[in-house]
Amino acid sequence: MSGINKVILVGHLGKDPEVRHLDGGVTVASFPLATSETYNKEGKRIEQTEWHNIVLWRGLAEVASKYLQKGKLVYIEGKLRTRSFEDREKIKKYVTEVVAENFTILGRKSDFENTPVTNSNSTPKSENEYIDEEGISGDLPF
């Protein structure tokens, strides 16, 4: 039996995508994505932010480089990948990334003007379809 490696994230870009062109013309884009959750602890509302390393390849990387910027709210589907490398001191390091398979730009209606999304069927019908005062609403297309 094979396993399932599926990640779904909704968060804000921590910075503009960093785009590189590798040998053979392959394009790769990467950026940090912040997801936040809030909870109550001893009567105080606490917000916890997690940072995720997002990597996009080829055509998806090209689209991301054109339409994603720091602060944009995006829905990302992908899979986890852990890779290792040696740093300058020859110490083996590990990094876990989300390799995105698709993404959709979310947010207010004004965020979509003149900005195509990768999945036109997911474009919000109103500015509040995905977002409410508390953040993400229950109407996400999962």
Phi and psi in radians as a Rosetta constraint file:
Dihedral C 1 N 2 CA 2 C 2 CIRCULARHARMONIC -1.578 0.35
Dihedral N 2 CA 2 C 2 N 3 CIRCULARHARMONIC 2.761 0.35
Dihedral C 2 N 3 CA 3 C 3 CIRCULARHARMONIC -1.621 0.35
Dihedral N 3 CA 3 C 3 N 4 CIRCULARHARMONIC 3.073 0.35
Dihedral C 3 N 4 CA 4 C 4 CIRCULARHARMONIC -2.059 0.35
Dihedral N 4 CA 4 C 4 N 5 CIRCULARHARMONIC 2.297 0.35
Dihedral C 4 N 5 CA 5 C 5 CIRCULARHARMONIC -2.167 0.35
Dihedral N 5 CA 5 C 5 N 6 CIRCULARHARMONIC 1.612 0.35
Dihedral C 5 N 6 CA 6 C 6 CIRCULARHARMONIC -2.336 0.35
Dihedral N 6 CA 6 C 6 N 7 CIRCULARHARMONIC 2.272 0.35
Dihedral C 6 N 7 CA 7 C 7 CIRCULARHARMONIC -2.204 0.35
Dihedral N 7 CA 7 C 7 N 8 CIRCULARHARMONIC 2.355 0.35
Dihedral C 7 N 8 CA 8 C 8 CIRCULARHARMONIC -2.202 0.35
Dihedral N 8 CA 8 C 8 N 9 CIRCULARHARMONIC 2.167 0.35
Dihedral C 8 N 9 CA 9 C 9 CIRCULARHARMONIC -2.283 0.35
Dihedral N 9 CA 9 C 9 N 10 CIRCULARHARMONIC 2.528 0.35
Dihedral C 9 N 10 CA 10 C 10 CIRCULARHARMONIC -2.241 0.35
Dihedral N 10 CA 10 C 10 N 11 CIRCULARHARMONIC 2.085 0.35
Dihedral C 10 N 11 CA 11 C 11 CIRCULARHARMONIC -2.892 0.35
Dihedral N 11 CA 11 C 11 N 12 CIRCULARHARMONIC -3.074 0.35
Dihedral C 11 N 12 CA 12 C 12 CIRCULARHARMONIC -1.859 0.35
Dihedral N 12 CA 12 C 12 N 13 CIRCULARHARMONIC 2.452 0.35
Dihedral C 12 N 13 CA 13 C 13 CIRCULARHARMONIC -1.142 0.35
Dihedral N 13 CA 13 C 13 N 14 CIRCULARHARMONIC 2.310 0.35
Dihedral C 13 N 14 CA 14 C 14 CIRCULARHARMONIC -1.412 0.35
Dihedral N 14 CA 14 C 14 N 15 CIRCULARHARMONIC -0.374 0.35
Dihedral C 14 N 15 CA 15 C 15 CIRCULARHARMONIC -2.829 0.35
Dihedral N 15 CA 15 C 15 N 16 CIRCULARHARMONIC 2.933 0.35
Dihedral C 15 N 16 CA 16 C 16 CIRCULARHARMONIC -1.052 0.35
Dihedral N 16 CA 16 C 16 N 17 CIRCULARHARMONIC 2.590 0.35
Dihedral C 16 N 17 CA 17 C 17 CIRCULARHARMONIC -1.032 0.35
Dihedral N 17 CA 17 C 17 N 18 CIRCULARHARMONIC 2.397 0.35
Dihedral C 17 N 18 CA 18 C 18 CIRCULARHARMONIC -1.628 0.35
Dihedral N 18 CA 18 C 18 N 19 CIRCULARHARMONIC 2.103 0.35
Dihedral C 18 N 19 CA 19 C 19 CIRCULARHARMONIC -1.924 0.35
Dihedral N 19 CA 19 C 19 N 20 CIRCULARHARMONIC 2.320 0.35
Dihedral C 19 N 20 CA 20 C 20 CIRCULARHARMONIC -2.244 0.35
Dihedral N 20 CA 20 C 20 N 21 CIRCULARHARMONIC 2.625 0.35
Dihedral C 20 N 21 CA 21 C 21 CIRCULARHARMONIC -1.999 0.35
Dihedral N 21 CA 21 C 21 N 22 CIRCULARHARMONIC 1.997 0.35
Dihedral C 21 N 22 CA 22 C 22 CIRCULARHARMONIC -1.540 0.35
Dihedral N 22 CA 22 C 22 N 23 CIRCULARHARMONIC 3.026 0.35
Dihedral C 22 N 23 CA 23 C 23 CIRCULARHARMONIC -0.969 0.35
Dihedral N 23 CA 23 C 23 N 24 CIRCULARHARMONIC 2.456 0.35
Dihedral C 23 N 24 CA 24 C 24 CIRCULARHARMONIC 1.497 0.35
Dihedral N 24 CA 24 C 24 N 25 CIRCULARHARMONIC 0.100 0.35
Dihedral C 24 N 25 CA 25 C 25 CIRCULARHARMONIC 1.397 0.35
Dihedral N 25 CA 25 C 25 N 26 CIRCULARHARMONIC 0.200 0.35
Dihedral C 25 N 26 CA 26 C 26 CIRCULARHARMONIC -1.333 0.35
Dihedral N 26 CA 26 C 26 N 27 CIRCULARHARMONIC 2.276 0.35
Dihedral C 26 N 27 CA 27 C 27 CIRCULARHARMONIC -1.757 0.35
Dihedral N 27 CA 27 C 27 N 28 CIRCULARHARMONIC 2.410 0.35
Dihedral C 27 N 28 CA 28 C 28 CIRCULARHARMONIC -2.333 0.35
Dihedral N 28 CA 28 C 28 N 29 CIRCULARHARMONIC 2.372 0.35
Dihedral C 28 N 29 CA 29 C 29 CIRCULARHARMONIC -2.162 0.35
Dihedral N 29 CA 29 C 29 N 30 CIRCULARHARMONIC 2.552 0.35
Dihedral C 29 N 30 CA 30 C 30 CIRCULARHARMONIC -2.519 0.35
Dihedral N 30 CA 30 C 30 N 31 CIRCULARHARMONIC 2.650 0.35
Dihedral C 30 N 31 CA 31 C 31 CIRCULARHARMONIC -2.851 0.35
Dihedral N 31 CA 31 C 31 N 32 CIRCULARHARMONIC 2.737 0.35
Dihedral C 31 N 32 CA 32 C 32 CIRCULARHARMONIC -1.479 0.35
Dihedral N 32 CA 32 C 32 N 33 CIRCULARHARMONIC 2.487 0.35
Dihedral C 32 N 33 CA 33 C 33 CIRCULARHARMONIC -2.130 0.35
Dihedral N 33 CA 33 C 33 N 34 CIRCULARHARMONIC 2.288 0.35
Dihedral C 33 N 34 CA 34 C 34 CIRCULARHARMONIC -1.774 0.35
Dihedral N 34 CA 34 C 34 N 35 CIRCULARHARMONIC 2.244 0.35
Dihedral C 34 N 35 CA 35 C 35 CIRCULARHARMONIC -2.046 0.35
Dihedral N 35 CA 35 C 35 N 36 CIRCULARHARMONIC 2.510 0.35
Dihedral C 35 N 36 CA 36 C 36 CIRCULARHARMONIC -2.256 0.35
Dihedral N 36 CA 36 C 36 N 37 CIRCULARHARMONIC 2.554 0.35
Dihedral C 36 N 37 CA 37 C 37 CIRCULARHARMONIC -2.379 0.35
Dihedral N 37 CA 37 C 37 N 38 CIRCULARHARMONIC 2.615 0.35
Dihedral C 37 N 38 CA 38 C 38 CIRCULARHARMONIC -2.054 0.35
Dihedral N 38 CA 38 C 38 N 39 CIRCULARHARMONIC 2.596 0.35
Dihedral C 38 N 39 CA 39 C 39 CIRCULARHARMONIC -2.626 0.35
Dihedral N 39 CA 39 C 39 N 40 CIRCULARHARMONIC 2.855 0.35
Dihedral C 39 N 40 CA 40 C 40 CIRCULARHARMONIC -1.758 0.35
Dihedral N 40 CA 40 C 40 N 41 CIRCULARHARMONIC 2.318 0.35
Dihedral C 40 N 41 CA 41 C 41 CIRCULARHARMONIC -2.341 0.35
Dihedral N 41 CA 41 C 41 N 42 CIRCULARHARMONIC 2.045 0.35
Dihedral C 41 N 42 CA 42 C 42 CIRCULARHARMONIC 0.932 0.35
Dihedral N 42 CA 42 C 42 N 43 CIRCULARHARMONIC 0.722 0.35
Dihedral C 42 N 43 CA 43 C 43 CIRCULARHARMONIC 1.402 0.35
Dihedral N 43 CA 43 C 43 N 44 CIRCULARHARMONIC 0.023 0.35
Dihedral C 43 N 44 CA 44 C 44 CIRCULARHARMONIC -1.927 0.35
Dihedral N 44 CA 44 C 44 N 45 CIRCULARHARMONIC 2.429 0.35
Dihedral C 44 N 45 CA 45 C 45 CIRCULARHARMONIC -1.431 0.35
Dihedral N 45 CA 45 C 45 N 46 CIRCULARHARMONIC 2.153 0.35
Dihedral C 45 N 46 CA 46 C 46 CIRCULARHARMONIC -2.064 0.35
Dihedral N 46 CA 46 C 46 N 47 CIRCULARHARMONIC 2.336 0.35
Dihedral C 46 N 47 CA 47 C 47 CIRCULARHARMONIC -1.896 0.35
Dihedral N 47 CA 47 C 47 N 48 CIRCULARHARMONIC 2.265 0.35
Dihedral C 47 N 48 CA 48 C 48 CIRCULARHARMONIC -2.040 0.35
Dihedral N 48 CA 48 C 48 N 49 CIRCULARHARMONIC 2.195 0.35
Dihedral C 48 N 49 CA 49 C 49 CIRCULARHARMONIC -1.879 0.35
Dihedral N 49 CA 49 C 49 N 50 CIRCULARHARMONIC 2.329 0.35
Dihedral C 49 N 50 CA 50 C 50 CIRCULARHARMONIC -1.953 0.35
Dihedral N 50 CA 50 C 50 N 51 CIRCULARHARMONIC 2.476 0.35
Dihedral C 50 N 51 CA 51 C 51 CIRCULARHARMONIC -1.898 0.35
Dihedral N 51 CA 51 C 51 N 52 CIRCULARHARMONIC 2.339 0.35
Dihedral C 51 N 52 CA 52 C 52 CIRCULARHARMONIC -2.137 0.35
Dihedral N 52 CA 52 C 52 N 53 CIRCULARHARMONIC 2.392 0.35
Dihedral C 52 N 53 CA 53 C 53 CIRCULARHARMONIC -1.536 0.35
Dihedral N 53 CA 53 C 53 N 54 CIRCULARHARMONIC 2.028 0.35
Dihedral C 53 N 54 CA 54 C 54 CIRCULARHARMONIC -1.828 0.35
Dihedral N 54 CA 54 C 54 N 55 CIRCULARHARMONIC 2.371 0.35
Dihedral C 54 N 55 CA 55 C 55 CIRCULARHARMONIC -2.238 0.35
Dihedral N 55 CA 55 C 55 N 56 CIRCULARHARMONIC 2.315 0.35
Dihedral C 55 N 56 CA 56 C 56 CIRCULARHARMONIC -2.186 0.35
Dihedral N 56 CA 56 C 56 N 57 CIRCULARHARMONIC 2.503 0.35
Dihedral C 56 N 57 CA 57 C 57 CIRCULARHARMONIC -2.047 0.35
Dihedral N 57 CA 57 C 57 N 58 CIRCULARHARMONIC 2.691 0.35
Dihedral C 57 N 58 CA 58 C 58 CIRCULARHARMONIC 0.892 0.35
Dihedral N 58 CA 58 C 58 N 59 CIRCULARHARMONIC -2.191 0.35
Dihedral C 58 N 59 CA 59 C 59 CIRCULARHARMONIC -1.054 0.35
Dihedral N 59 CA 59 C 59 N 60 CIRCULARHARMONIC -0.654 0.35
Dihedral C 59 N 60 CA 60 C 60 CIRCULARHARMONIC -1.138 0.35
Dihedral N 60 CA 60 C 60 N 61 CIRCULARHARMONIC -0.622 0.35
Dihedral C 60 N 61 CA 61 C 61 CIRCULARHARMONIC -1.147 0.35
Dihedral N 61 CA 61 C 61 N 62 CIRCULARHARMONIC -0.687 0.35
Dihedral C 61 N 62 CA 62 C 62 CIRCULARHARMONIC -1.102 0.35
Dihedral N 62 CA 62 C 62 N 63 CIRCULARHARMONIC -0.775 0.35
Dihedral C 62 N 63 CA 63 C 63 CIRCULARHARMONIC -1.116 0.35
Dihedral N 63 CA 63 C 63 N 64 CIRCULARHARMONIC -0.771 0.35
Dihedral C 63 N 64 CA 64 C 64 CIRCULARHARMONIC -1.053 0.35
Dihedral N 64 CA 64 C 64 N 65 CIRCULARHARMONIC -0.708 0.35
Dihedral C 64 N 65 CA 65 C 65 CIRCULARHARMONIC -1.138 0.35
Dihedral N 65 CA 65 C 65 N 66 CIRCULARHARMONIC -0.481 0.35
Dihedral C 65 N 66 CA 66 C 66 CIRCULARHARMONIC -1.484 0.35
Dihedral N 66 CA 66 C 66 N 67 CIRCULARHARMONIC -0.626 0.35
Dihedral C 66 N 67 CA 67 C 67 CIRCULARHARMONIC -2.058 0.35
Dihedral N 67 CA 67 C 67 N 68 CIRCULARHARMONIC -0.149 0.35
Dihedral C 67 N 68 CA 68 C 68 CIRCULARHARMONIC -1.831 0.35
Dihedral N 68 CA 68 C 68 N 69 CIRCULARHARMONIC 2.379 0.35
Dihedral C 68 N 69 CA 69 C 69 CIRCULARHARMONIC -2.399 0.35
Dihedral N 69 CA 69 C 69 N 70 CIRCULARHARMONIC 2.860 0.35
Dihedral C 69 N 70 CA 70 C 70 CIRCULARHARMONIC -0.869 0.35
Dihedral N 70 CA 70 C 70 N 71 CIRCULARHARMONIC 2.336 0.35
Dihedral C 70 N 71 CA 71 C 71 CIRCULARHARMONIC 1.620 0.35
Dihedral N 71 CA 71 C 71 N 72 CIRCULARHARMONIC -0.339 0.35
Dihedral C 71 N 72 CA 72 C 72 CIRCULARHARMONIC -1.089 0.35
Dihedral N 72 CA 72 C 72 N 73 CIRCULARHARMONIC 2.491 0.35
Dihedral C 72 N 73 CA 73 C 73 CIRCULARHARMONIC -1.622 0.35
Dihedral N 73 CA 73 C 73 N 74 CIRCULARHARMONIC 2.193 0.35
Dihedral C 73 N 74 CA 74 C 74 CIRCULARHARMONIC -2.342 0.35
Dihedral N 74 CA 74 C 74 N 75 CIRCULARHARMONIC 2.637 0.35
Dihedral C 74 N 75 CA 75 C 75 CIRCULARHARMONIC -1.785 0.35
Dihedral N 75 CA 75 C 75 N 76 CIRCULARHARMONIC 2.187 0.35
Dihedral C 75 N 76 CA 76 C 76 CIRCULARHARMONIC -2.201 0.35
Dihedral N 76 CA 76 C 76 N 77 CIRCULARHARMONIC 2.346 0.35
Dihedral C 76 N 77 CA 77 C 77 CIRCULARHARMONIC -2.026 0.35
Dihedral N 77 CA 77 C 77 N 78 CIRCULARHARMONIC 2.425 0.35
Dihedral C 77 N 78 CA 78 C 78 CIRCULARHARMONIC -3.015 0.35
Dihedral N 78 CA 78 C 78 N 79 CIRCULARHARMONIC -2.706 0.35
Dihedral C 78 N 79 CA 79 C 79 CIRCULARHARMONIC -2.433 0.35
Dihedral N 79 CA 79 C 79 N 80 CIRCULARHARMONIC 2.674 0.35
Dihedral C 79 N 80 CA 80 C 80 CIRCULARHARMONIC -1.390 0.35
Dihedral N 80 CA 80 C 80 N 81 CIRCULARHARMONIC 2.459 0.35
Dihedral C 80 N 81 CA 81 C 81 CIRCULARHARMONIC -2.431 0.35
Dihedral N 81 CA 81 C 81 N 82 CIRCULARHARMONIC 2.279 0.35
Dihedral C 81 N 82 CA 82 C 82 CIRCULARHARMONIC -1.945 0.35
Dihedral N 82 CA 82 C 82 N 83 CIRCULARHARMONIC 2.280 0.35
Dihedral C 82 N 83 CA 83 C 83 CIRCULARHARMONIC -2.295 0.35
Dihedral N 83 CA 83 C 83 N 84 CIRCULARHARMONIC 2.839 0.35
Dihedral C 83 N 84 CA 84 C 84 CIRCULARHARMONIC -2.161 0.35
Dihedral N 84 CA 84 C 84 N 85 CIRCULARHARMONIC 2.753 0.35
Dihedral C 84 N 85 CA 85 C 85 CIRCULARHARMONIC -2.724 0.35
Dihedral N 85 CA 85 C 85 N 86 CIRCULARHARMONIC 2.889 0.35
Dihedral C 85 N 86 CA 86 C 86 CIRCULARHARMONIC -1.804 0.35
Dihedral N 86 CA 86 C 86 N 87 CIRCULARHARMONIC 2.335 0.35
Dihedral C 86 N 87 CA 87 C 87 CIRCULARHARMONIC -1.412 0.35
Dihedral N 87 CA 87 C 87 N 88 CIRCULARHARMONIC -3.041 0.35
Dihedral C 87 N 88 CA 88 C 88 CIRCULARHARMONIC -1.091 0.35
Dihedral N 88 CA 88 C 88 N 89 CIRCULARHARMONIC -0.481 0.35
Dihedral C 88 N 89 CA 89 C 89 CIRCULARHARMONIC -1.582 0.35
Dihedral N 89 CA 89 C 89 N 90 CIRCULARHARMONIC 0.232 0.35
Dihedral C 89 N 90 CA 90 C 90 CIRCULARHARMONIC 1.140 0.35
Dihedral N 90 CA 90 C 90 N 91 CIRCULARHARMONIC 0.469 0.35
Dihedral C 90 N 91 CA 91 C 91 CIRCULARHARMONIC -1.658 0.35
Dihedral N 91 CA 91 C 91 N 92 CIRCULARHARMONIC 2.265 0.35
Dihedral C 91 N 92 CA 92 C 92 CIRCULARHARMONIC -1.268 0.35
Dihedral N 92 CA 92 C 92 N 93 CIRCULARHARMONIC 2.232 0.35
Dihedral C 92 N 93 CA 93 C 93 CIRCULARHARMONIC -2.086 0.35
Dihedral N 93 CA 93 C 93 N 94 CIRCULARHARMONIC 2.671 0.35
Dihedral C 93 N 94 CA 94 C 94 CIRCULARHARMONIC -2.130 0.35
Dihedral N 94 CA 94 C 94 N 95 CIRCULARHARMONIC 2.495 0.35
Dihedral C 94 N 95 CA 95 C 95 CIRCULARHARMONIC -2.362 0.35
Dihedral N 95 CA 95 C 95 N 96 CIRCULARHARMONIC 2.397 0.35
Dihedral C 95 N 96 CA 96 C 96 CIRCULARHARMONIC -1.879 0.35
Dihedral N 96 CA 96 C 96 N 97 CIRCULARHARMONIC 2.272 0.35
Dihedral C 96 N 97 CA 97 C 97 CIRCULARHARMONIC -2.226 0.35
Dihedral N 97 CA 97 C 97 N 98 CIRCULARHARMONIC 2.775 0.35
Dihedral C 97 N 98 CA 98 C 98 CIRCULARHARMONIC -1.801 0.35
Dihedral N 98 CA 98 C 98 N 99 CIRCULARHARMONIC 2.018 0.35
Dihedral C 98 N 99 CA 99 C 99 CIRCULARHARMONIC -1.528 0.35
Dihedral N 99 CA 99 C 99 N 100 CIRCULARHARMONIC 1.907 0.35
Dihedral C 99 N 100 CA 100 C 100 CIRCULARHARMONIC -1.287 0.35
Dihedral N 100 CA 100 C 100 N 101 CIRCULARHARMONIC 2.385 0.35
Dihedral C 100 N 101 CA 101 C 101 CIRCULARHARMONIC -1.803 0.35
Dihedral N 101 CA 101 C 101 N 102 CIRCULARHARMONIC -0.436 0.35
Dihedral C 101 N 102 CA 102 C 102 CIRCULARHARMONIC -2.866 0.35
Dihedral N 102 CA 102 C 102 N 103 CIRCULARHARMONIC 2.850 0.35
Dihedral C 102 N 103 CA 103 C 103 CIRCULARHARMONIC -2.596 0.35
Dihedral N 103 CA 103 C 103 N 104 CIRCULARHARMONIC 2.754 0.35
Dihedral C 103 N 104 CA 104 C 104 CIRCULARHARMONIC -2.355 0.35
Dihedral N 104 CA 104 C 104 N 105 CIRCULARHARMONIC 2.312 0.35
Dihedral C 104 N 105 CA 105 C 105 CIRCULARHARMONIC -1.347 0.35
Dihedral N 105 CA 105 C 105 N 106 CIRCULARHARMONIC 2.271 0.35
Dihedral C 105 N 106 CA 106 C 106 CIRCULARHARMONIC -1.979 0.35
Dihedral N 106 CA 106 C 106 N 107 CIRCULARHARMONIC 3.048 0.35
Dihedral C 106 N 107 CA 107 C 107 CIRCULARHARMONIC 2.298 0.35
Dihedral N 107 CA 107 C 107 N 108 CIRCULARHARMONIC -2.862 0.35
Dihedral C 107 N 108 CA 108 C 108 CIRCULARHARMONIC -1.230 0.35
Dihedral N 108 CA 108 C 108 N 109 CIRCULARHARMONIC 2.779 0.35
Dihedral C 108 N 109 CA 109 C 109 CIRCULARHARMONIC -0.965 0.35
Dihedral N 109 CA 109 C 109 N 110 CIRCULARHARMONIC -0.672 0.35
Dihedral C 109 N 110 CA 110 C 110 CIRCULARHARMONIC -1.095 0.35
Dihedral N 110 CA 110 C 110 N 111 CIRCULARHARMONIC -0.430 0.35
Dihedral C 110 N 111 CA 111 C 111 CIRCULARHARMONIC -1.191 0.35
Dihedral N 111 CA 111 C 111 N 112 CIRCULARHARMONIC -0.324 0.35
Dihedral C 111 N 112 CA 112 C 112 CIRCULARHARMONIC -1.683 0.35
Dihedral N 112 CA 112 C 112 N 113 CIRCULARHARMONIC -0.232 0.35
Dihedral C 112 N 113 CA 113 C 113 CIRCULARHARMONIC -1.081 0.35
Dihedral N 113 CA 113 C 113 N 114 CIRCULARHARMONIC 2.187 0.35
Dihedral C 113 N 114 CA 114 C 114 CIRCULARHARMONIC 1.083 0.35
Dihedral N 114 CA 114 C 114 N 115 CIRCULARHARMONIC 0.364 0.35
Dihedral C 114 N 115 CA 115 C 115 CIRCULARHARMONIC -2.248 0.35
Dihedral N 115 CA 115 C 115 N 116 CIRCULARHARMONIC 1.833 0.35
Dihedral C 115 N 116 CA 116 C 116 CIRCULARHARMONIC -1.200 0.35
Dihedral N 116 CA 116 C 116 N 117 CIRCULARHARMONIC 2.696 0.35
Dihedral C 116 N 117 CA 117 C 117 CIRCULARHARMONIC -1.991 0.35
Dihedral N 117 CA 117 C 117 N 118 CIRCULARHARMONIC 2.817 0.35
Dihedral C 117 N 118 CA 118 C 118 CIRCULARHARMONIC -1.272 0.35
Dihedral N 118 CA 118 C 118 N 119 CIRCULARHARMONIC -0.371 0.35
Dihedral C 118 N 119 CA 119 C 119 CIRCULARHARMONIC -2.319 0.35
Dihedral N 119 CA 119 C 119 N 120 CIRCULARHARMONIC 1.662 0.35
Dihedral C 119 N 120 CA 120 C 120 CIRCULARHARMONIC -1.101 0.35
Dihedral N 120 CA 120 C 120 N 121 CIRCULARHARMONIC -0.380 0.35
Dihedral C 120 N 121 CA 121 C 121 CIRCULARHARMONIC -1.217 0.35
Dihedral N 121 CA 121 C 121 N 122 CIRCULARHARMONIC -0.240 0.35
Dihedral C 121 N 122 CA 122 C 122 CIRCULARHARMONIC -1.744 0.35
Dihedral N 122 CA 122 C 122 N 123 CIRCULARHARMONIC 0.033 0.35
Dihedral C 122 N 123 CA 123 C 123 CIRCULARHARMONIC -1.110 0.35
Dihedral N 123 CA 123 C 123 N 124 CIRCULARHARMONIC 2.276 0.35
Dihedral C 123 N 124 CA 124 C 124 CIRCULARHARMONIC -1.059 0.35
Dihedral N 124 CA 124 C 124 N 125 CIRCULARHARMONIC 2.508 0.35
Dihedral C 124 N 125 CA 125 C 125 CIRCULARHARMONIC -1.397 0.35
Dihedral N 125 CA 125 C 125 N 126 CIRCULARHARMONIC -0.473 0.35
Dihedral C 125 N 126 CA 126 C 126 CIRCULARHARMONIC -2.480 0.35
Dihedral N 126 CA 126 C 126 N 127 CIRCULARHARMONIC 2.855 0.35
Dihedral C 126 N 127 CA 127 C 127 CIRCULARHARMONIC -1.187 0.35
Dihedral N 127 CA 127 C 127 N 128 CIRCULARHARMONIC -0.265 0.35
Dihedral C 127 N 128 CA 128 C 128 CIRCULARHARMONIC -1.836 0.35
Dihedral N 128 CA 128 C 128 N 129 CIRCULARHARMONIC 0.118 0.35
Dihedral C 128 N 129 CA 129 C 129 CIRCULARHARMONIC -1.085 0.35
Dihedral N 129 CA 129 C 129 N 130 CIRCULARHARMONIC -0.677 0.35
Dihedral C 129 N 130 CA 130 C 130 CIRCULARHARMONIC -1.838 0.35
Dihedral N 130 CA 130 C 130 N 131 CIRCULARHARMONIC -0.445 0.35
Dihedral C 130 N 131 CA 131 C 131 CIRCULARHARMONIC -2.078 0.35
Dihedral N 131 CA 131 C 131 N 132 CIRCULARHARMONIC 2.376 0.35
Dihedral C 131 N 132 CA 132 C 132 CIRCULARHARMONIC -2.295 0.35
Dihedral N 132 CA 132 C 132 N 133 CIRCULARHARMONIC -3.041 0.35
Dihedral C 132 N 133 CA 133 C 133 CIRCULARHARMONIC -1.053 0.35
Dihedral N 133 CA 133 C 133 N 134 CIRCULARHARMONIC -0.518 0.35
Dihedral C 133 N 134 CA 134 C 134 CIRCULARHARMONIC -1.535 0.35
Dihedral N 134 CA 134 C 134 N 135 CIRCULARHARMONIC -0.080 0.35
Dihedral C 134 N 135 CA 135 C 135 CIRCULARHARMONIC 2.117 0.35
Dihedral N 135 CA 135 C 135 N 136 CIRCULARHARMONIC -2.097 0.35
Dihedral C 135 N 136 CA 136 C 136 CIRCULARHARMONIC -1.452 0.35
Dihedral N 136 CA 136 C 136 N 137 CIRCULARHARMONIC 2.297 0.35
Dihedral C 136 N 137 CA 137 C 137 CIRCULARHARMONIC -1.565 0.35
Dihedral N 137 CA 137 C 137 N 138 CIRCULARHARMONIC 3.130 0.35
Dihedral C 137 N 138 CA 138 C 138 CIRCULARHARMONIC -1.463 0.35
Dihedral N 138 CA 138 C 138 N 139 CIRCULARHARMONIC 0.114 0.35
Dihedral C 138 N 139 CA 139 C 139 CIRCULARHARMONIC -1.719 0.35
Dihedral N 139 CA 139 C 139 N 140 CIRCULARHARMONIC 0.359 0.35
Dihedral C 139 N 140 CA 140 C 140 CIRCULARHARMONIC -1.174 0.35
Dihedral N 140 CA 140 C 140 N 141 CIRCULARHARMONIC 2.582 0.35
Dihedral C 140 N 141 CA 141 C 141 CIRCULARHARMONIC -1.433 0.35
Dihedral N 141 CA 141 C 141 N 142 CIRCULARHARMONIC 1.005 0.35
